[in-house]
Amino acid sequence: SQTDRCEWDELFGRCGIVNRGIDGDTTDGVLNRLDEIISLKPKKLFIMIGGADFIIGRSIPRIEANYKKIVARVREGSPLTRIYIQSVLPTDQKKVPVPPGLIPGLNERIRTFADNDHVFYLDIYGAMAVDSGGLNPSYSIDGVHLNGKGYLAWKEVLLPYMGTMK
């Protein structure tokens, strides 16, 4: 939902950004429609998925296994694509009952996929979390979803990796 709810081309002031985020999507959903994305042969692919998996009771090992499949399929079908795995964002545990530690635990696992050559890890969580680990309330409309200020903070983390999209 975080990806879906942003007009990325407007945020970055450029055309050519294709948003395939879907509100409430899971890693299984990404796997089911990944061929459509691979067929575009994107230069860069930014992935953030997994929060909704926790909401429906999926475990870190299952989400991690799906991430591995996603990365492997992109590498196989579009080997020149640079993959940017973005950490899952923090949430307000009062609003979304994801047990503390699950999101940071998943983020640590997916961080290991980065080879800093074709696959990169971007820590969005660190830019969005308060000391207690929850989502900074000044970045959120409801403790889960971002407001304009939150998207601007996310943009600042992504900006160095956007480069030219031509």
N, C-alpha and C positions, 0 to 999 in steps of 0.2 A: 504493500500500500504506500510505503514511503516513496518509492520510485514512481509509482503510478500517479501520485498526486502532485507531481511537479512538472512544469513546462520547462524542460531542460534546455531546449533551444533558446527560449526567451531568457532563462537565467544566465546562460553563457553568451547570449547575443550572437548566435550563429545557427545557420541551417545545417542539416545533415545529421542531427542527433536523432536516433530512432529510439523511442521509449517503448519497451516491451514489458514494463511492470504491470502487474495485475493485483488489485486490492485483494488481500487475503490469500495470495498464492503461496504455494509450498515448493520445496525442492522437487517433489514428484511432478508438480505442474510444469516447472521449468524443463525437466527431463522430457516430458510429453510433447513439448513444442520446440525443443531445441533445434531440430532440423531446419525449421523456418528461419531461425536466427543464423545458423551456420551457413545456410544457402546465400545469405547476404555478403559473406566473406568480409565482415567488418575489420577495419584496421585495429580498432580497440573495442573491447567488450568489458563493461563495468557490471559486476554482479553483486547484488546484495539480496540474500534470500535466507530464510531459516527461522525468522521470528514466528511466523504463523505455524510452522512445524511444531514448535513448542506448545502453542496454544491447543493443538489437537493431540498432544501427548506423545509426540515423537521424541526419541532419545538422541543424545549427542552422537553416538556411533552411527545411527541410521542417517542422520542429517549429513554427517561427515562422509559417509559412503556415497550419498547422492552427490555431494560436492565433487568428490573424486571422479565420479562418472561424468559430471558436467564438464569438468576441466579436460578429462581424457577425450571426450567426444569433440569438444571444440578444437583441441590440439590436433586430432586426427582429421577432422573435416575442414578445418581452416587454419593450417599450421602457421600462417603468417600473422594471425590475429594475436595481439597482445591482450592478455586477460588480466583485469584488475579486480581482485576479490576484495570487496569492501566488508569490513566488520559489521556484524549485526548491531543495530542501535540499541542503546539502553531503553528501558521502559520504566514507568512508575509502577512498582509492584502492587500498589493498591488498586490500580486500574486493570492491570493484566497480571493475573496470578502465575507468573513464571517464577519458579523458585530462584532465590538469589544464587548466583554462581553459574547457572546454566548458560546464559548468554556469554559471559566472559570465558567460560569453559569451551564453548563452541568456537569463539573467536581465536582462542589459543590453538585449537586443532586446525582451523582453516588457515591460520598464519603459516603453518608448516608447508603448505602447498606452494608457497612463493619460491621461485628460483631466481627472482630478480633479473631474469633475462626475457622470458616470455610470459611469466606469471608473477604478478605483483600483489602484495597485500597492502591495503590502505586502512589505517586505523581511524575510522569515523567515530567509533564508540568513544575513544578518548577525548575527542573534540566536543562531544555532546553530553557526557556524563558529569554529574556532580560527585563530590567526594564519596557519598554513600553508594554510588553505583547506579542511581536512577537517572532518568532523562532530566536534563536541566529544564526546569519549568518555564524559563524565559524563552525556550526554543519550541514549546509545545502548545497545542490548542487543547489537549485533553490528557496529557501524561503519556501518550503513545504516538500520536501523529504530530508532524512538524508544522510550525507556522512559518511565515516569511523569514523571520530572523534565524530560525533553525536551518532552513534551506540555504540561506546565505553563509552560515557557518560550515555547512556541508560543502558548498561550492569552494570555500577557501581551502579545504583539504584536497579537493579534486583538481583545482586550478593548475598546479605544477605538472599534473599528469595528462592534461588535456592536449597540450601542444597544438600543433596544426592538425586539423582533421581532414585535410585535403588528401 
